Amino acid sequence: MNIRFSHLLAVGISVGVAAWMWSGTYVEGGRADAADATPPPAKRAAEAAEKPFRVAVRDLEAEPRVSVLAIRGRTEAEATVDVRAETNGRVTERPVQEGQRVEKGDLLCRIESGAREAKVLEARALLAQAELDHSAATQLQGKGFTAQTRVAALKASMDAAQARLEEAEFELSRTSIKAPIGGVVISPLVEVGTMLSPGQTCATVIDVQPMLMIGQVSEREVAKLSIGDEATITLVSGDTVQGTLRYVAPAADSATRTFRIEIEIPNPNRSLREGLTATARVPLTAQPAHHVSSGILTLNDKGEIGVRTVDGDGKVRFMPVALLGGDDTGVWLAGLPDKVRVIVAGQDYVVEGQTVEAVVEQPEAEG
């Protein structure tokens, strides 16, 4: 009897479950209409595909920025002159020492005069004799006792004697080697007793007032410079001085494709030295630029650096930019419109032309 009842109960439960499944009614939490609250998976996927991707954007406006061009180089003296002998002879006097300040025309070396002084005395005597002969002939010619041709010949002789005297005096003057510029005496410096030949160095004079800063500028940057631009020069020692751009090469170096520039630095106390590593910073003309976080920068398929923006139709656009510089808070960009809506979050998950849902983010929210 118990076995038969168990069989009948099992059959009854099976029939009830089958009828429930056939009806399609699912009761959740006591609600028979709960099936209508949750769409099927296929429907949910279609709805998600139709909904635009959400990105965070920020409205940016250009502001004037004065960019600075950094130029690396070294200091160089205004002039460095190897003062050379113009005649041969032994050095009998050298009144200057290394490091001594000299003015233009100061004696640097004296070469033995030898027979040069005697030649000057001889030339003067010959000139005096020629002048007397010419004077006498002129007086006689005035009285009709001498032909005009003789007077002319004596005049030529007198002129030749004058020329020989000037030549002898010039040769004698070459024994005194003088400074062609003012400056400081440096090596190489000849010793007394040395035999000099024409072209050999007596002393070297360097002029460090003004001092120059020499650098090289790329062909992309050279057009931004103008003669007279002010520059701030930082020396390797950390000292800072002011200078003025005075020269920009009209042609590029054939090997480096860079242009030589010269910045003039006043050096009245001559404290600046030649050959120091230096960096010049030249402020350029102000231009509109945008200041952004470097984290919003991205690359397009061509490898160009830029930002992704959202236009008025909600479509994504890639805009290439030029980096002008940066600081602790971000970077400065050029190449964008004055007003632009830039994607600041999600830019790496969207593509050109895609329609997105733009959510404006306040500047304070940007990390």
C-alpha positions, 0 to 999 in steps of 0.5 A: 500500500505504501509503495503504491502511494509513493508511485502515485505521488511521484507521478503527480509531481512529474506531471505538475512540473511538466505542465508548469514548464509548458506554460512558460510562466516564471515566478520570481520573488512572488511576481508572475510578470518578472519575466518582462523586466529583464530583456533577453541577452540578444536584445541587451547586446543590440541595445548596447551596440546602438548606444554611443561610447562615453568619453570625458571631454574638456573645452579648451581655449587658446591663450598667448604664450611666449615660447623660449628657444634654447641654444647650447654653445660656448663662449668665445672672445671677440678677437684672438690675434696672433701677432706675427713678425714681418721681418727677420731678426733676433728678439732683443726685448719683450716688455709684456708678460702672459696675462698682462693687459695691453692697449692698441699700439703697445710694444710687444716685441722688439727685434734687433735693428742691425743695419736698418738704422744705417740704411735710414741714415744713408737714405736721409743723406741721399735725399738731402743731396737730391733736394740741394741739387734740385733746388740749385738747378731750379734757380739756374733754370730760372735765370736761363742757365740750365735746361728744363729737362735737367731740372726734371731729371733732378726732380725725379732723382729727389723723388726716388731718394724720398721713396728709398728713405720711406722704404728704409724707415718702414723696414726699421719700423718692422723691428717694433712689433706692436699690439693691433688691438687692445686685450690680454696677452696669452700664449704662445709668447716668444722669449727674448733671444729667439730668432724670428722669421717673417710669419712667426708669432711674437705674442697672442692678444685676446680681446674679451670685451665684448664676449661672444656666445657661439651656438648652432640653430636648426633650420626649423628654428632659425626663421624665428630669430631676429638680429637684436633679440635679447637673450639670457645666457646661463654659464656652466658655473650657474651664473646668468648674464644678458646678451643680444643676438648680433649675427645669424649665418645666412647659409647652413653648415653643409655637414650639420645643416645648422646655422651659426649664431653669435650673441654679444655679451657685455664684459666690461670687467673682463670676468667672463672667460673664453671656452665656457659651456653656455645655454642661451634662452631667447624669448620668441614672438607670442603665439596662441597655444593650449596648455594640457596634461601630457596624458591626453596626447595620443598617436594616429595610425601614421605615428603623428602625435596629437589629440582626439577631439569631439566636433559639433556632431559628436564625432571623433576627430584626430588633430596633430599638434606641435609641442612647444614645451612643458612644465610640471603641470603639463605641456603647451601645444600649437596647431589646434583651433582657438576653441576646441573640445578635447577628449581627456579620458577614453581617447585610446578607445575611440577611432576617427569618425566614431560618434561618442557621448561627450561628458564635459569634465571640469578642469579641477577633475583632471588628474 
